[in-house]
Amino acid sequence: MLAAEFFAGMGLMRAGLQHCGIETVFANDIDSNKAALYRENWGNSELVVRDIRSLSGDDIPTVNLATASFPCVDLSLAGNRAGLHGSTRSSVIFDFCRILKEMRYRAPSTILIENVPGFLTANRGKDFEKVNGYLQRLDYQVAYGCVNASAFLPQSRNRVFILGSREAMPVLIEPPSPRDDLCLATVAKKDDGEWWPPSRLGAFLSSLSPAQADRVKTYQRCDRIRYFGAYRRTRDGRAVWEVRADEKAGALRTTRGGSARQAILRAGQGKLSVRWMNVGEYARLQGADEFRFNSVSVQQALFALGDAVCVPVIEWIGCNWLKRILL
C-alpha cells in the first residue's frame, strides 16, 4: 500500500503509517526547516518542497492513500478562529481537494485529513460542510472521529481525523480512552535540562493566580516527586503561567517567539523546580524518540514537533481504520 503525504512537516505521519505497513512514496511541504528535518530522517527522494498551490494532479504518483495534515491556525482555539477563509493558510485544504480532482481516475481510493477539532465547528460548521461536500462530489464517502494522544502518551492532544473512501462507507471503531497511568515523569529526564534560577522561579510563581498558586503548593507538599506541564496564557492583557491539574503535558504547539513553549514543573517532598521543556521531551511526547534534529536550531525543532501529528495515534489509525478499507 502506497501513500502520498501532503503538509508532510518533518514526516511523523509517514512514521506512523510505516509502522502498519503503508509506504510513503510522495511527500510535500513548503517549510524549509521542516524539509531539512524530513531529509535528515527520511532522505530526499520522496520529498517535494513546493507550495501546494503550485502542484497539479499530474505531479502526484499513483497511490492508495493521500493524507493531509493541513495548517490549523484559522481553526484552533489558540489561533484566530477565522475559518478557512480567514487567511491563505488553512484554506489550502481546498488545494488538496483540487489535486484529488485533477488526478481523475488515478485519485487514491482512500484519504485521511487531520486537524484540530475546531475544524468541525469553525464558521458555524460551514467550513467542514464545504470540504465534506467537495469530497463527496469526488465520490468519497466520509466519516470522522477524534483521537487523543493521551491514550498513548502523556500529552493531552485531541485531533479530528476525517476518513474518506471511494470503496465503501468507512466504519470507525471506537478509539482507545485516555490513560491515567501515563505520566510526564516517564518523559522528563531528571538531568535533561537546566532548572530555572531563583529569580526566574520567583517570577513564575508571582504570575500564578491564587487558585494556581494553591495547586502548586499542594503539589510541593506531596510525599513523592511528580512532574506537571506548565504553559503561558494571556489573562486580562498580561502573560501568566498555568499548571495542569494532571501529570501530563498540554497539547504541544508551534513555538513562535517562545510564547507557546511549554515548561515542566517538578514538585514534591517540599521541593519545587521549573524549566523549559526540551527537544527530546517534545519528541518523546510525539512518539518521535528516534528522530534526529541536527539540521535545525532548537527553536525550529520545537516548532516542527509542535506542528506535527503524534506517531502512535497515526499508527493506531492506520492499523484500525485505514487498513480495514485499504486491504
Residue, then its C-alpha position, 0 to 999 in steps of 0.5 A: m500500500l502506497a501513500a502520498e503525504f501532503f503538509a508532510g512537516m518533518g514526516l511523523m505521519r509517514a512514521g506512523l503509517q510505516h509502522c502498519g505497513i503503508e509506504t510513503v512514496f510522495a511527500n510535500d511541504i513548503d517549510s524549509n526547516k521542516a524539509a531539512l528535518y524530513r531529509e535528515n530522517w527520511g532522505n530526499s527522494e520522496l520529498v517535494v518542497r513546493d507550495i501546494r498551490s503550485l502542484s497539479g494532479d499530474d505531479i502526484p504518483t499513483v497511490n492508495l492513500a493521500t493524507a493531509s495534515f493541513p495548517c490549523v491556525d484559522l481553526s484552533l482555539a489558540g489561533n484566530r478562529a477565522g475559518l478557512h477563509g480567514s487567511t491563505r493558510s488553512s484554506v489550502i485544504f481546498d488545494f488538496c481537494r483540487i489535486l484529488k480532482e485533477m488526478r481523475y481516475r488515478a485519485p487514491s481510493t482512500i484519504l485521511i485529513e487531520n486537524v484540530p477539532g475546531f475544524l468541525t465547528a469553525n464558521r458555524g460548521k460551514d467550513f467542514e460542510k464545504v470540504n465534506g461536500y467537495l469530497q463527496r462530489l469526488d465520490y468519497q464517502v466520509a466519516y470522522g472521529c477524534v483521537n487523543a494522544s493521551a491514550f498513548l502518551p502523556q500529552s493531552r492532544n485531541r485531533v479530528f481525523i476525517l476518513g474518506s473512501r471511494e470503496a465503501m462507507p468507512v466504519l470507525i471503531e471506537p478509539p482507545s480512552p485516555r490513560d491515567d497511568l501515563c505520566l510526564a515523569t516517564v518523559a522528563k529526564k531528571d538531568d535533561g535540562e537546566w532548572w530555572p534560577p531563583s529569580r526566574l522561579g520567583a517570577f513564575l510563581s508571582s504570575l500564578s493566580p491564587a487558585q494556581a498558586d494553591r495547586v502548586k503548593t499542594y503539589q510541593r507538599c506531596d510525599r513523592i516527586r511528580y512532574f506537571g506541564a506548565y504553559r503561558r496564557t494571556r489573562d486580562g492583557r498580561a502573560v501568566w503561567e498555568v499548571r495542569a491539574d494532571e501529570k501530563a503535558g498540554a497539547l504541544r504547539t508551534t513555538r513562535g517567539g517562545s510564547a507557546r513553549q511549554a515548561i515542566l514543573r517538578a514538585g514534591q517532598g517540599k521541593l519545587s523546580v521549573r524549566w523549559m521543556n526540551v527537544g527530546e521531551y517534545a519528541r518523546l511526547q510525539g512518539a518521535d524518540e528516534f528522530r534526529f534534529n541536527s539540521v535545525s536550531v532548537q527553536q525550529a525543532l520545537f516548532a516542527l514537533g509542535d506542528a506535527v501529528c503524534v506517531p502512535v495515534i497515526e499508527w493506531i489509525g492506520c492499523n484500525w481504520l485505514k487498513r480495514i478499507l485499504l486491504 
